Amino acid sequence: MSENPDMPRDAWQWQLKELWGFVEDSGERRRAEYARLVGVVAQIWDRSGRAKEDRDSIAAGVMAVHRVTLSEARELLRHAELFARPAIRDAAEAGILTRQHLNVIDKTLAEAPVADRDRVEAALLDKAPQFEGKKFQSLATRILLLLDQDGKASNDRELVHPKREFHYDTRRDGSVVFRGYVDPEAGAKLAALMGPLAKPTSGKDPRTTAERQGDAFAEIIELAATSDDLPEHGGERPHLALTMSFEDFVELKKPAEVEGEGLLDPESAQRIACDSTVMRVVLNADNEILNIGRSSRTIPNRIRRALIQRDKGCAFPGCGTRPRQCHGHHVKHWAKGGETGVENLVLLCGFHHRVVHHGDWAVTMVNRRPVFEHVWGKAG
């Protein structure tokens, strides 16, 4: 193998073992280079007055030279401060600690009681060669919990009024951006919900982790919206009301008006009308109300049970999503004369429901069973 640390041009001739060897060597070089950089910044920090102005000045210099963000520059400074602890510096220079290790150690030491920090440091450094990423973070959390086994007092303010925040804004196109924070108890419940909902539907699931988690969060909203425990608001249970003319709805001409939220594209309106908690307000040419769909699932429970018996869950090839997380899709839409019966329905998870409506896939019924076909150019 080439001794050049840069990727050689003849790598296509290498054996697979040699390629993986290069990857491993690159990781070691990257850790060593980062440790040297942290060490140099530590020297600059030591020679400064260690005032807030010095920290800001050094961070600005790192940003300018390395073309990194302010948060990355500040992270480097925090790691440089950790190098004041010889054991941490030695472990980093020996290639044992990654940036992720240093982040966890920095946060854990900051949260540990001052009297216990040496013991916590020793425990973390002992386990660092064996654990990385989330496993190392879990280990650090466990160490902190063992230091405070009694936990918070029963009347602790955070237990009475846990810190929870949720901020969201609706964009012009109707999409929503949000940020927030929940306490550990609510966070654990969220993680328990996200886990099964965000799993890949198959080994060929094209979605990234972030995309699967986004779809899982949307499923959680759907589950909450269909809960029998939702409180009433203005004398009604929470619902989504879509208003559009029948012609526009059938021919996908114009967007639907979403009560209190703006517009929704007609394709999405037709998809969610398949089987959801939507109140459809359909107008005639004179804007008179032609039909108001019930604010309940459009597919009766008896038919849904029959679908579950037949499809067992999402019927899309290779998908194992459970029935409870699936929608009932009209193969021939009800607005175009399709009946709400087992012969015209198929269970689809939220992801594959969108794929069938908006992607290059179509479903037909053959001998009362769904058959899926890839149709090139359908989505275009």
ABEGO torsion letter per residue (X at the ends): XBABABBBAAAAABBAAAAAAAAAAAAAAAAAAAAAAAAAAAAAAAABAGBAAAAAAAAAAAAAAAGBBAAAAAAAAAAAAAAABAAAAAAAAAGABBAAAAAAAAAAAAABBAAAAAAAAAAAAAAAAABBEAAAAAAAAAAAAAABAAEBBAABAAAABBBBBBBBBBBAAGBBBBBEBBBAAAAAAAAAAAAAAABBABAABABBAAAAAAAAAAAAAAAAAABAABBBBGGBBBBBBBBBBAAAAAAGABBBBBBGAEBBBAAAAAAAAABBBBBBBBBBAAGBBABBBBBBBABBAAAAAAAAAAAGEBABBGBABBAAABBBBBABBAAAGBBBBAAABBBBBAAAAAAAAABABBBBBBGGBBBBBBBBGAAX
